Amino acid sequence: MPRLRHWRANAPGHRSRKQSGKPSMFSHDQIWAGIDRLALSHGLSPSALARRAGLDPTSLNRSKRFTREGRPRWPSTSSIAKLLRATGVPLEEFAALVGAAANPDSPAQPASRPESACEIKARVSSTP
């Protein structure tokens, strides 16, 4: 029995995104870069962010972003929602972080840039 996805693709008058010429909103790399920026902007590693959100600490590791076969592994919408809830970041701000990953000079870049790892270390080590 054909999968529903294939049925739709073969339906008369159906146009896929590739056929319509519309690019996807964000790429796999951009979404993951946005998650990395989210963690850095809160002074966290991706593992610490995952823990704070109630996810498995390894779920945001770079090694888990692709399957063994090399296919991209996307974060689920529920995982992204948990990350946003844990950090208090609205979806619009996260979208700006993702968009900034695509074009650092874009107007979608948030007003404050995420701290670098060196800045985070300096801030943490200077805290009494």
N, C-alpha and C positions, 0 to 999 in steps of 0.2 A: 504494500500500500504506500503511495507516495506521501512524503511529508507535506504538511500544510505549506511550508515555505516554498517548496517546489511547485505546489499547485498554484499559489499566488503568482509565482514568477512566470508560469505558463498560461495564466489567465488572459483572455483577450483584452487588449487595452491596458494591460499592466505595464508600468514603466518603473524599472528599478532606479535607485539613486545614480548608479553608474550611467544608465541610459539617459537620465534627465540632465546630467551634467552638473548636478549639485554636489559639492564636496561635503564630506561629513563634518559635523560641527567642530569636534576636537579629535585629535589623533590619540592613539594609545600613549605615545611618548609625552604628549602635552598633559594628559590626565595624570600620569604618574609624576611628572615634573611639578604639577600643581599640588599634589599630595606631599611631595618633598618640601616644597615651599611652605605649605601649611605647617608642617612639622617644625621647620627651621624658624618660622615666624613666631612660634610659641616656645622656642628654646628647647625643642625636643628632637630626638632622633625618630626616624620612622617607626622603630620598634617601640619606643616609649609612647608615641602617639597611639599606636595600635593598642597597647596595654591600657592607656587612659580611656580609650573608646570601648573597651571590653572585648576587643578582638584578640585573636592569637597573636602574640608578639612577633611571630615570623611572617604574618600575613602581608606585610608591606615591604618585606625584604626584596632587594633587586633580583635575587635568584628565583623568586616566585612570580616574577612579572611575565615570564614566558614558560610555556610547557616544555617538556623534554624534547618534543618534536619541533620546537621553535615557534609555535603559534603564540600570538600575544594572549596573555591572560589579563582580562579587564577587571577592575574592582567592581563589586556589585553596588547597586544603588543603595542597598541597605547598609553596606560598609561605609560608603561615602556619607550617608546620613548620620551614622554613628560618629564618624570623625568630626563632622560639623557640629553635632550636638555636644561632643566632648570639649571642643574648643570654643564654642559659642560663636562660630563664624557663620554668617548668613550665606545662602547659596550664591547670591550675587557676588559676594566677595571672593568665594572660592572660584567662581567662573572667571573673575578678574585674574586670580592667581594662575589659573590654567591658561587663559589668554595671554598673560604676560610671558608664559613659557614659550609661546609661539612667536611672539614679537616683543622683545623687551622695551621697544620704544612706542608700543601701542598705547592709546589712551585708556585701554582696559586695565593697564597696570595699576595696582593699588597705590594710594598716596604714599604709604610708607613701605619701603622695600624690606624684604625679609632679612634678618641678621645673617651674616656669614658665620661659618663654624668658628672662625677665629674670634669674632665679636662675642659669640655666645660663651666661649671658653673664658675670655677676658672678663665678661660680666659675672659669670658664675664664680670664678676664682677670686674676684674682688668682694663678693658678698661675705659678710662676717659669719 
